[in-house]
Amino acid sequence: MLMHTTSRSGAWSVLWQIISMDVLVYLLIWHVNRQRDAQCQILKLGEAERSRAAQQELTTRFGSHEIRTRLSVARGFVELVRDSTGEARTRSDAQLVMGELDKAAALNSSLLTLVQVGLPTAPSPVRFFLDDLVEGVLHRWTPTAQRAWSCDTSAAVMFGNPERLEAALDCLVENAVKFTDQGDSIRIEAHIDRGEAVLTVSDSGIGIPPEEVADVFETFRTGSASPDRAGSGLGLAIVAAIAEAMHGSVEVHSVVGSGTRFTIRCSASAVDRRPADVFDGDTSEVGQPEPLEDRPPRRAARLIAKLSRAT
């Protein structure tokens, strides 16, 4: 009797183990299937996002091109009217229309830049010189406004997207020109600080009221201190978007009546969504000063002249 009971208990134990193993196998299969479905869903979402981004970029470029073409045609005809008439009133009106068309073209360009910065695609990173980029910006802007221009840059190597960094500096310099007067100072500084590129644009203009400083990077936000100088409200939004895309930051410090200073900080190897193998594992040059003997003669001569002026 005891042996029969023990035998039946052992059979139930074996049966329970079989059932438990079956349940465990079923749960493992269910878990694996769920993981596979989740991965497929993630891949589909990623593909959909890439497709949406590509479509958005195509639509933006096409729309911007069409608008720019119409504005160029309209400006050409207005310029023809201005040049072919002798009436002062007509010439004045034509000049006014041309000015408005130029503003519309600049707004179109700013909107395109803002949209492109937010897209998940970016051109391949390139090697460039930080001082060359800053001096190029200064060279373009110096003839446009009678300001006390100055700059202080480091001869350092960076890897990344120079076009976007240049666009950010252009927006900051344009903002400085807009809110300064003839004779005011505008200074651009760029150097490497512990592996970070630090770019600063400061001016001695009218400044920003303290209550508006926190909102200056909002899209379409314009200052109230001088409404007649306000622009489209896109320039500083573009700067903030570029800094974010380069995994950096932008700061502002301003005193009403004394001026404003904007500072962009980003990695010296800042690359928008950089592929893992883009530098082939060699980033030893990043953020390092470029020896004069290794630079092209033009760069070395310009750097020596710049240092001589500083001393």
NORQUIZI-V193601 format. One line per field, one symbol per residue. phi: phi as a letter, one per 40 degrees, with the letter a starting at -180 (. if undefined). psi: psi as a letter, one per 20 degrees, with the letter a starting at -180 (. if undefined). burial: b if it has 16 or more other C-alpha atoms within 10 Angstrom, else e. A space follows every 50 residues. Layout:
phi: ???
psi: ???
burial: ???
This chain:
phi: .ccccccccccccccccccccccccccccccccccccccccccccccccc cccccccccccccccccccccccccccccccccbbbcccccccccccccc ccccccccccccccccccccbacccbcacccccccccccccdccacbcca aabbcbcbbibccccccccdcccdccccbbbdgccbbbbaabbfgbcbbb bbabccgbddcbccbccccgcbcbcadcbcbcgbdcccdcccccccfbab bbbabdgbhbbbbbbaccbcbcfcccbcbfgbbccdgcccdccccddccc ccccccccccc
psi: gghgghghghghggghhggggggggghggggghgggggggggggggghgg gggghgggggggggggghgghggghggghgggijqiphgghggghgghgh hhghghggggggggghhiqjqqqqqrprpghggghgghhhhgiiqnrnqq qoqqmqpqpbnhgghghghgggggggghkrrpirqpppqprpoljqpopp oqrkbirpqhiigijhjqpjpqqihnhiiqbijhghhggghggghjkbrp qppqppihaqppppprqikppolpqhkhjkjokhipjqqoqhiiqqhggg ghgghghghh.
burial: eeeeeeeeeeeeeeeeeeeeeeeeeeeeeeeeeeeeeeeeeeeeeeeeee eebeeebeebeeebeeebeebbeebeebbeebeeeeeeeebeebbebbee beebbebbebbbbbebbbeeebeebeebbbbbbbeebbeebeeeeebebe bbbbbbbbbbbbebbebbbbbbbebbbbbbeeebbbbbbbbbeeebbbbb bbbbbbbbeeeebeebbebebbbeeeeeeebbbbbbbbbbbbbbbbebbb ebebbeeebbbbbbbbbbbbbbebeeeeeeeeeeebbbbbeeeeeeeebb eebeeeeeeee
